[in-house]
Amino acid sequence: MEELSSRLFSACSRMHDAVTGFYEDVHPDGNTIEDEETLLALTTDLKYSIRLELDYVKELIKEENEQVG
């Protein structure tokens, strides 16, 4: 269970880093980017990163349930 917790923490940490990076990318010089294409690309990248981590979390839970059950 401790290993699961550690792996979940790592996934959450990577998602946190992705969101923080997104915020910083949207405000490169302190001002918000207003270009729609740039924002679309940034949000697409963020969604991809978050979905990867959520899929990883799902697999961790599935793996844990198979070991327990």
C-alpha positions as CSV (number, residue, x, y, z in Angstrom):
1,M,0.0,0.0,0.0
2,E,2.9,2.4,0.7
3,E,4.2,1.8,-2.8
4,L,0.8,2.7,-4.2
5,S,0.7,5.8,-2.2
6,S,4.2,6.8,-3.4
7,R,3.3,6.2,-7.0
8,L,0.0,8.1,-6.7
9,F,1.9,11.0,-5.1
10,S,4.3,11.0,-8.1
11,A,1.4,11.1,-10.6
12,C,-0.3,14.0,-8.7
13,S,3.0,15.8,-8.5
14,R,3.5,15.6,-12.2
15,M,0.0,16.9,-12.8
16,H,0.7,19.8,-10.4
17,D,3.9,20.5,-12.4
18,A,2.0,20.4,-15.6
19,V,-0.7,22.9,-14.4
20,T,2.0,25.2,-13.0
21,G,3.9,25.0,-16.3
22,F,0.7,25.8,-18.2
23,Y,0.1,28.9,-16.0
24,E,3.6,30.1,-16.5
25,D,3.4,29.5,-20.3
26,V,0.1,31.5,-20.4
27,H,1.8,34.4,-18.6
28,P,5.3,34.4,-20.2
29,D,6.0,38.1,-19.3
30,G,3.5,38.5,-16.6
31,N,0.7,39.3,-19.0
32,T,-1.8,36.7,-20.2
33,I,-1.4,35.4,-23.8
34,E,-4.5,36.3,-25.8
35,D,-3.7,34.6,-29.0
36,E,-6.3,31.9,-29.5
37,E,-4.1,29.5,-31.4
38,T,-1.4,29.6,-28.8
39,L,-3.9,29.1,-26.0
40,L,-5.4,26.2,-27.8
41,A,-2.0,24.5,-28.3
42,L,-1.1,25.1,-24.6
43,T,-4.4,23.7,-23.4
44,T,-4.1,20.7,-25.7
45,D,-0.7,19.9,-24.3
46,L,-2.0,20.3,-20.7
47,K,-5.0,18.0,-21.4
48,Y,-2.7,15.4,-22.9
49,S,-0.3,15.5,-19.9
50,I,-3.2,15.3,-17.4
51,R,-4.9,12.4,-19.2
52,L,-1.7,10.4,-19.3
53,E,-1.3,10.8,-15.5
54,L,-5.0,10.0,-14.9
55,D,-4.7,6.8,-17.0
56,Y,-1.6,5.9,-15.0
57,V,-3.6,6.4,-11.8
58,K,-6.4,4.2,-13.1
59,E,-3.9,1.5,-14.0
60,L,-2.4,1.7,-10.5
61,I,-5.8,1.3,-8.9
62,K,-6.6,-1.6,-11.2
63,E,-3.3,-3.3,-10.4
64,E,-3.8,-2.8,-6.7
65,N,-7.3,-4.3,-6.8
66,E,-6.1,-7.3,-8.7
67,Q,-3.4,-7.9,-6.1
68,V,-5.8,-7.5,-3.2
69,G,-8.8,-9.3,-4.7
